[in-house]
Amino acid sequence: MNEQLGRFRVGDRVRVRNQVPDGNPRTPRYLRDLTGTVVLRHGIVENPLDHSEPYPPLYSVVFPLADGRHRHDEVLADLHEEWLTDAGPADVG
């Protein structure tokens, strides 16, 4: 595993944690507890103007919309690794 890129890979299903006490507060509340798929790994992000230490690895994650009206609607969000857990394989019905 390349620690600079993080523990998740493109195609991994991840769940957004409900809370991370010291986590990035920019994680949208409406995504918490939802499951999505990693579509891009950005790796560790350094931003010395905003943060003294590098941020945890960053991922672009796509989430299907839950309303069921439009099967191709989805939300794409960039989330730091501290907010993500492994969601395991998708349920096949």
GROMACS elastic network, one bead per residue, 0.5 to 0.9 nm:
[ bonds ]
;  ai    aj funct       b0    kb
    1     4     6  0.87834   500
    1     5     6  0.81837   500
    1     6     6  0.76051   500
    1     7     6  0.68822   500
    2     5     6  0.55272   500
    2     6     6  0.64369   500
    2     7     6  0.77094   500
    3     7     6  0.68614   500
    3    43     6  0.81676   500
    3    44     6  0.85504   500
    3    57     6  0.84457   500
    4     7     6  0.89820   500
    4    43     6  0.53935   500
    4    44     6  0.55717   500
    4    56     6  0.89669   500
    4    57     6  0.70077   500
    5     8     6  0.81292   500
    5     9     6  0.85989   500
    5    41     6  0.62879   500
    5    42     6  0.65187   500
    5    44     6  0.62750   500
    5    57     6  0.60607   500
    5    58     6  0.79570   500
    5    59     6  0.89040   500
    6     9     6  0.79145   500
    6    41     6  0.77203   500
    6    42     6  0.87201   500
    6    43     6  0.60175   500
    6    44     6  0.75426   500
    6    56     6  0.79823   500
    6    57     6  0.53223   500
    6    58     6  0.78454   500
    6    59     6  0.87115   500
    6    81     6  0.73121   500
    7    57     6  0.83986   500
    7    81     6  0.79927   500
    8    11     6  0.85737   500
    8    12     6  0.63245   500
    8    13     6  0.87209   500
    8    14     6  0.83260   500
    8    38     6  0.75353   500
    8    41     6  0.78936   500
    8    59     6  0.83586   500
    8    81     6  0.82144   500
    8    86     6  0.81410   500
    9    12     6  0.56000   500
    9    38     6  0.67171   500
    9    39     6  0.82049   500
    9    40     6  0.79252   500
    9    41     6  0.69710   500
   10    13     6  0.88171   500
   10    37     6  0.76025   500
   10    39     6  0.50382   500
   10    40     6  0.58093   500
   10    41     6  0.68181   500
   10    59     6  0.89091   500
   11    37     6  0.57708   500
   11    38     6  0.53138   500
   11    39     6  0.62034   500
   11    40     6  0.86975   500
   12    36     6  0.84090   500
   12    37     6  0.56145   500
   12    38     6  0.54914   500
   12    39     6  0.82834   500
   12    86     6  0.76958   500
   12    87     6  0.80602   500
   12    88     6  0.78324   500
   12    89     6  0.82285   500
   13    35     6  0.67488   500
   13    36     6  0.56279   500
   13    38     6  0.64665   500
   13    61     6  0.88651   500
   13    85     6  0.87361   500
   13    86     6  0.64175   500
   13    87     6  0.52296   500
   13    88     6  0.60821   500
   13    89     6  0.67528   500
   13    90     6  0.75637   500
   14    34     6  0.83783   500
   14    35     6  0.55411   500
   14    36     6  0.55058   500
   14    37     6  0.60442   500
   14    38     6  0.71334   500
   14    61     6  0.82014   500
   14    84     6  0.60316   500
   14    85     6  0.55055   500
   14    88     6  0.73723   500
   15    32     6  0.78990   500
   15    33     6  0.60962   500
   15    34     6  0.55504   500
   15    36     6  0.63693   500
   15    37     6  0.86805   500
   15    83     6  0.82903   500
   15    84     6  0.56289   500
   15    85     6  0.52889   500
   15    86     6  0.62689   500
   15    87     6  0.52974   500
   16    19     6  0.87151   500
   16    31     6  0.66304   500
   16    32     6  0.50349   500
   16    33     6  0.50717   500
   16    34     6  0.56800   500
   16    35     6  0.65057   500
   16    36     6  0.81163   500
   16    79     6  0.86134   500
   16    83     6  0.56262   500
   16    85     6  0.65303   500
   16    87     6  0.89839   500
   17    20     6  0.70312   500
   17    31     6  0.88279   500
   17    32     6  0.57238   500
   17    33     6  0.56105   500
   17    34     6  0.81768   500
   17    82     6  0.84460   500
   17    83     6  0.52789   500
   17    84     6  0.58553   500
   17    85     6  0.68395   500
   18    29     6  0.80746   500
   18    31     6  0.86284   500
   18    33     6  0.54765   500
   18    34     6  0.89174   500
   18    83     6  0.80859   500
   19    22     6  0.89444   500
   19    23     6  0.78735   500
   19    32     6  0.78711   500
   19    83     6  0.76588   500
   20    24     6  0.79897   500
   20    25     6  0.87722   500
   20    82     6  0.73020   500
   20    83     6  0.65393   500
   21    24     6  0.89204   500
   22    25     6  0.82374   500
   23    26     6  0.86716   500
   23    27     6  0.84147   500
   23    80     6  0.85160   500
   23    82     6  0.66287   500
   23    83     6  0.70283   500
   24    27     6  0.63143   500
   24    55     6  0.89462   500
   24    79     6  0.87977   500
   24    80     6  0.75790   500
   24    82     6  0.83629   500
   24    83     6  0.81789   500
   25    28     6  0.79938   500
   26    29     6  0.87228   500
   26    79     6  0.87414   500
   27    30     6  0.87780   500
   27    31     6  0.77041   500
   27    32     6  0.80750   500
   27    77     6  0.87336   500
   27    78     6  0.84207   500
   27    79     6  0.66536   500
   27    80     6  0.83362   500
   27    83     6  0.79245   500
   28    31     6  0.56535   500
   28    32     6  0.70946   500
   28    77     6  0.86999   500
   29    32     6  0.53695   500
   29    33     6  0.89876   500
   30    33     6  0.85001   500
   30    34     6  0.83058   500
   31    34     6  0.54681   500
   31    35     6  0.83089   500
   31    63     6  0.83291   500
   31    77     6  0.87625   500
   32    35     6  0.86356   500
   32    83     6  0.87576   500
   34    63     6  0.76176   500
   35    62     6  0.87946   500
   35    63     6  0.66584   500
   35    64     6  0.85671   500
   35    87     6  0.67893   500
   36    61     6  0.59596   500
   36    62     6  0.53499   500
   36    64     6  0.71608   500
   36    87     6  0.83929   500
   37    60     6  0.84703   500
   37    61     6  0.53173   500
   37    62     6  0.53682   500
   37    63     6  0.67420   500
   38    41     6  0.74608   500
   38    59     6  0.65601   500
   38    60     6  0.59137   500
   38    62     6  0.65210   500
   39    59     6  0.75479   500
   39    60     6  0.56687   500
   39    61     6  0.56417   500
   39    62     6  0.67376   500
   40    58     6  0.87434   500
   40    59     6  0.57165   500
   40    60     6  0.50072   500
   40    61     6  0.72040   500
   41    57     6  0.78213   500
   41    58     6  0.63897   500
   41    60     6  0.65167   500
   42    45     6  0.75403   500
   42    57     6  0.68155   500
   42    58     6  0.52433   500
   42    59     6  0.56547   500
   42    60     6  0.76218   500
   43    56     6  0.77965   500
   43    58     6  0.53913   500
   43    59     6  0.72621   500
   44    54     6  0.66167   500
   44    55     6  0.60495   500
   44    56     6  0.55922   500
   44    58     6  0.62958   500
   45    54     6  0.57858   500
   45    55     6  0.53263   500
   45    56     6  0.70068   500
   45    57     6  0.65669   500
   45    58     6  0.69594   500
   46    50     6  0.89920   500
   46    51     6  0.78330   500
   46    52     6  0.86153   500
   46    53     6  0.72086   500
   46    55     6  0.61671   500
   47    50     6  0.55917   500
   47    51     6  0.57599   500
   47    52     6  0.75766   500
   47    53     6  0.78983   500
   47    54     6  0.66885   500
   47    55     6  0.77667   500
   48    51     6  0.52042   500
   48    52     6  0.54603   500
   48    53     6  0.72393   500
   48    54     6  0.77826   500
   49    52     6  0.76298   500
   51    54     6  0.70569   500
   51    55     6  0.77404   500
   54    57     6  0.87964   500
   55    58     6  0.78607   500
   55    80     6  0.76123   500
   56    80     6  0.58405   500
   56    81     6  0.59051   500
   56    82     6  0.67417   500
   57    79     6  0.84974   500
   57    80     6  0.56479   500
   57    81     6  0.54511   500
   57    82     6  0.82144   500
   58    78     6  0.65814   500
   58    79     6  0.56082   500
   58    81     6  0.60586   500
   59    77     6  0.81191   500
   59    78     6  0.54280   500
   59    79     6  0.54102   500
   59    80     6  0.62405   500
   59    81     6  0.71881   500
   60    76     6  0.66826   500
   60    77     6  0.55618   500
   60    79     6  0.64185   500
   60    80     6  0.89035   500
   61    75     6  0.82545   500
   61    76     6  0.56761   500
   61    77     6  0.54196   500
   61    78     6  0.62376   500
   61    79     6  0.71744   500
   62    74     6  0.66121   500
   62    75     6  0.56376   500
   62    77     6  0.64777   500
   62    78     6  0.89013   500
   63    66     6  0.87669   500
   63    73     6  0.88120   500
   63    74     6  0.54112   500
   63    75     6  0.51013   500
   63    76     6  0.63306   500
   63    77     6  0.80942   500
   64    71     6  0.80676   500
   64    72     6  0.75434   500
   64    73     6  0.62809   500
   64    75     6  0.64329   500
   64    76     6  0.89153   500
   65    68     6  0.69019   500
   65    69     6  0.87584   500
   65    70     6  0.81362   500
   65    71     6  0.79579   500
   65    72     6  0.82283   500
   65    73     6  0.57590   500
   65    74     6  0.50044   500
   65    75     6  0.68283   500
   66    69     6  0.84723   500
   66    73     6  0.89777   500
   66    74     6  0.87312   500
   67    70     6  0.76568   500
   67    71     6  0.89026   500
   68    71     6  0.61025   500
   68    73     6  0.87104   500
   69    73     6  0.85419   500
   70    73     6  0.56545   500
   71    74     6  0.84765   500
   79    82     6  0.83927   500
   79    83     6  0.68698   500
   79    84     6  0.77436   500
   80    83     6  0.58569   500
   80    84     6  0.72453   500
   81    84     6  0.52100   500
   81    85     6  0.79817   500
   82    85     6  0.81185   500
   84    87     6  0.88287   500
   87    90     6  0.81096   500
   89    92     6  0.87639   500
